[in-house]
Amino acid sequence: MNKLNNIQVFCRIVELGTFAAVAREMNLSAMMISKYMAQLEESLGVALLNRTTRQLSLTEAGEIYYYRSKQLIDDFSELDETTSQLGRQVKGTLKISAPIDFGGLYMVPAIDAYQRAYPDVKIQMALDNSHVNLSEGSFDLSILVTDTLDLGVVARKIAKTRLCTFASPAYIAEYGMPETIDELNFHRCLHYIDTPHKDYWLFNIDTEEIKIKPVWHFASNNGRALCQAAALGMGITQAPEISVVSYLAQGKLIEILQNYRIPSLAIYATYLQRRFLPAKLTTFVDFLVKYFAENNMHSEVKSS
């Protein structure tokens, strides 16, 4: 294996955290991955990784070598993309991360429509509410429902949604309608975990954002499970309006505490700032902006 491939193996070890994970990704044995890593360190005459039975960590030299190597790999990738685009063919694999609910409800139809226009682009989508560090290189694009953005990313607003509070008519009939956010202390709450807002629900009082920590009786990282629970009368939930559209249309949920609703949250397609952006990325983001605009979701551009 040549040195560039050894460097690629090293970078993936850093990004995935174990030799075994890289071996699975590359369909090789862990022994072979260890051999390639040893070849690289021998050629450099310095240790890049600290190895223990429990974890791997970068040496000081390894940390410097990783970040420079990552840039070189990106440069080679950009060279390939540039050359490929001379033939005006958009192709490759695009790795994206999206929130569980938005990805499951809205991204699949958008991806289907995109791949009809660009059939040579493969898309790998991971659904996770956790924060994604794009600089680690595991994803080309991250979809975020947020009011804050990381530095060093370009973000294009593809949609927006309101963060609202909901309950079922049956729950309201049994427990009463809360008129103020303080009254939530006396209600059964259904909490969405692993969101950017952590343990808090957000409200607005006289243009000031207020955070409260609900006393929850049921919690999940899946909005569809929480919507179902709320529709069954198990309690009150706070969620993006786009997650409960069908429940509202069917009358299974109603919005409560409307006067305390915060301003709309933006939904962004985010990616790292680079000198060159591959066509698979630019065409996909452009497509999302147009797709959601045509589906009556507002779009604009923002960077940080």
C-alpha positions in Angstrom: 0.0 0.0 0.0 1.5 3.4 -1.0 2.0 6.3 1.5 -1.1 8.2 0.5 -3.3 5.2 1.3 -1.4 4.8 4.6 -2.2 8.4 5.4 -5.9 7.8 4.5 -5.9 4.8 6.9 -4.4 7.0 9.7 -7.0 9.7 9.2 -9.8 7.2 9.4 -8.4 5.7 12.5 -8.4 9.1 14.1 -12.0 9.8 12.9 -13.5 6.4 13.7 -11.6 5.8 16.9 -10.5 2.2 16.5 -8.6 0.0 14.1 -11.5 -2.4 14.0 -13.9 0.2 12.8 -11.6 1.2 10.0 -11.0 -2.5 9.1 -14.8 -2.9 8.8 -15.2 0.2 6.7 -12.4 -0.9 4.3 -13.3 -4.5 4.4 -9.8 -5.5 5.7 -8.5 -7.2 8.8 -7.5 -5.2 11.8 -4.1 -6.8 11.5 -3.7 -5.2 8.0 -4.8 -1.8 9.3 -2.2 -2.1 12.1 0.4 -3.0 9.5 -0.3 0.0 7.4 -0.2 2.2 10.4 3.1 0.8 11.5 4.5 1.4 7.9 3.5 5.0 8.1 5.0 5.6 11.6 8.2 3.8 10.5 8.5 5.9 7.4 8.2 9.1 9.5 10.4 7.9 12.4 7.8 9.1 14.9 4.8 7.7 16.8 1.5 9.2 15.7 -0.8 7.3 18.1 -0.8 6.4 21.7 -2.2 2.9 22.1 -3.7 1.4 25.2 -6.0 -1.5 25.7 -8.9 0.9 26.2 -8.4 3.7 23.7 -6.3 5.5 21.1 -5.1 9.0 21.3 -3.0 11.3 19.1 0.6 12.1 20.1 1.7 15.7 19.7 3.2 14.8 16.3 0.1 12.8 15.4 -2.2 15.8 16.0 -0.1 18.0 13.7 0.2 15.3 11.1 -3.5 14.5 11.1 -4.7 18.1 10.4 -2.2 18.6 7.6 -2.9 15.2 6.2 -6.6 15.8 6.3 -6.1 19.0 4.2 -4.0 17.1 1.7 -6.6 14.4 1.3 -9.3 17.0 0.8 -7.1 18.6 -1.8 -6.7 15.3 -3.7 -10.4 14.8 -3.5 -11.0 18.3 -4.8 -8.6 17.5 -7.7 -10.6 14.4 -8.6 -13.9 16.2 -8.4 -12.6 19.1 -10.6 -11.3 16.7 -13.2 -14.5 14.6 -13.1 -16.7 17.7 -13.6 -14.9 18.5 -16.8 -17.1 15.8 -18.3 -20.1 17.5 -16.8 -21.2 14.4 -14.9 -22.3 14.8 -11.3 -21.4 11.7 -9.4 -20.0 10.3 -6.2 -21.2 9.5 -2.7 -22.6 12.2 -0.5 -22.7 11.6 3.2 -25.2 13.6 5.1 -26.5 13.8 8.7 -30.0 14.9 9.6 -32.2 15.1 12.7 -34.2 12.0 13.3 -37.7 13.5 12.7 -36.9 16.0 9.9 -34.8 13.4 8.1 -37.3 10.7 8.4 -40.3 12.8 7.4 -38.9 15.2 4.8 -35.5 14.3 3.6 -36.3 11.0 1.9 -38.8 12.5 -0.6 -36.3 15.3 -1.3 -33.5 12.7 -1.9 -35.7 10.7 -4.2 -36.5 13.8 -6.3 -32.8 14.8 -6.3 -31.6 11.3 -7.4 -34.1 11.3 -10.3 -32.3 14.4 -11.6 -28.8 13.1 -10.6 -28.9 9.3 -10.8 -25.1 8.9 -10.5 -25.0 10.4 -7.0 -25.3 8.0 -4.1 -26.5 9.4 -0.8 -25.8 8.0 2.6 -27.9 9.5 5.3 -27.5 9.1 9.1 -30.3 10.2 11.3 -29.1 11.5 14.7 -30.1 14.4 16.9 -26.5 14.8 18.2 -24.2 17.6 17.2 -22.1 16.8 14.2 -18.5 18.1 13.9 -18.1 18.4 10.1 -14.3 19.0 10.5 -14.0 15.3 11.5 -14.7 14.3 7.9 -17.4 11.8 8.5 -20.1 13.8 6.7 -20.1 16.2 3.8 -23.3 17.9 4.9 -25.3 18.3 8.1 -29.0 19.3 8.3 -29.6 21.4 11.5 -32.8 22.7 13.1 -31.3 25.4 15.2 -31.0 29.1 16.2 -27.2 28.9 16.5 -24.4 27.9 14.1 -20.8 26.8 14.5 -18.0 29.0 13.2 -16.3 27.9 10.0 -19.4 26.5 8.3 -21.5 27.8 5.4 -25.2 27.4 6.1 -28.0 27.7 3.6 -31.5 28.0 5.1 -33.7 25.5 3.4 -36.8 25.8 5.6 -38.1 27.0 8.9 -40.5 25.8 11.5 -42.1 27.0 14.7 -41.3 25.4 18.0 -44.7 24.9 19.7 -46.3 23.2 22.6 -49.0 20.6 22.0 -51.5 18.4 23.9 -54.4 16.3 22.9 -58.1 17.3 23.4 -58.4 14.2 25.6 -55.5 15.4 27.8 -57.0 18.9 28.1 -60.4 17.5 29.0 -58.9 15.4 31.8 -56.2 17.7 33.2 -57.2 21.2 32.1 -55.7 23.8 29.8 -52.5 25.4 31.1 -52.8 29.2 30.6 -49.2 30.1 31.7 -45.9 28.4 31.5 -45.7 28.3 35.3 -48.8 26.0 35.2 -46.7 23.3 33.4 -45.3 22.4 36.8 -48.6 20.8 37.5 -48.9 18.9 34.3 -47.5 15.7 32.8 -44.7 16.6 30.3 -43.3 14.5 27.5 -39.7 15.5 26.9 -37.6 15.4 23.7 -34.0 14.5 24.7 -30.8 14.9 22.8 -31.7 18.2 21.2 -29.6 21.4 21.1 -31.7 22.8 23.9 -30.8 19.8 26.2 -33.1 19.6 29.2 -35.0 22.8 28.6 -38.2 23.9 26.9 -38.1 27.4 25.3 -40.7 30.1 25.6 -41.0 33.8 24.9 -42.2 36.4 27.4 -42.2 40.0 26.2 -39.6 39.2 23.5 -37.3 37.6 26.1 -36.5 33.9 25.7 -37.3 31.9 28.8 -35.9 28.4 29.5 -37.7 26.0 31.8 -36.8 22.5 32.8 -40.0 20.4 32.6 -40.9 17.7 35.1 -41.3 15.0 32.5 -43.1 11.6 32.8 -42.0 10.2 29.5 -38.9 11.1 27.4 -37.5 10.0 24.0 -35.1 11.1 21.3 -37.8 10.3 18.7 -40.3 13.0 18.0 -42.7 10.5 16.4 -42.9 8.5 19.6 -43.6 11.7 21.6 -46.3 12.8 19.1 -47.9 9.5 19.5 -47.7 9.6 23.2 -49.2 13.1 23.3 -52.0 12.1 20.9 -52.8 9.2 23.3 -53.3 11.8 26.1 -50.1 10.9 28.0 -49.0 14.5 28.4 -47.9 17.8 26.9 -45.0 17.9 24.5 -42.9 20.7 22.8 -41.8 20.0 19.3 -41.2 21.6 15.9 -44.5 22.1 14.2 -43.3 20.2 11.1 -43.2 17.1 13.2 -46.9 17.2 14.2 -48.5 18.4 11.0 -50.5 15.2 10.4 -51.7 15.1 14.1 -52.9 18.7 13.9 -54.7 18.0 10.6 -56.5 15.1 12.2 -57.3 17.0 15.3 -55.4 14.6 17.5 -53.2 17.4 18.9 -53.8 21.1 19.4 -51.4 23.9 20.1 -51.4 25.4 23.6 -49.6 28.4 25.1 -49.4 30.1 21.7 -48.7 33.5 23.4 -45.4 32.1 24.7 -44.2 30.7 21.4 -40.6 31.6 20.4 -39.7 33.0 17.0 -39.4 30.4 14.2 -36.3 28.1 14.1 -34.3 27.9 10.9 -33.5 24.6 9.2 -30.1 24.8 7.6 -28.0 22.7 5.2 -24.4 23.2 6.6 -21.0 22.3 5.1 -17.4 23.4 5.7 -16.0 26.4 4.0 -13.6 25.2 1.2 -11.9 26.7 -1.8 -13.7 24.2 -4.0 -17.0 22.5 -3.5 -17.8 19.3 -5.3 -20.7 19.3 -7.7 -22.5 16.5 -5.8 -22.6 18.9 -2.8 -23.5 22.1 -4.5 -26.2 20.5 -6.7 -27.7 18.8 -3.7 -27.9 22.0 -1.5 -29.2 24.0 -4.4 -31.8 21.3 -5.0 -32.9 21.3 -1.3 -33.3 25.1 -1.4 -35.5 24.9 -4.4 -37.4 21.8 -3.3 -38.5 23.2 0.1 -39.3 26.6 -1.4 -41.6 24.9 -3.8 -43.2 23.1 -0.8 -43.9 26.5 0.8 -40.9 26.5 3.2 -39.0 29.8 3.2 -35.3 29.8 2.2 -32.3 32.2 2.5 -28.5 32.1 2.7 -26.4 32.6 5.9 -22.8 31.9 6.8 -20.7 32.2 10.0 
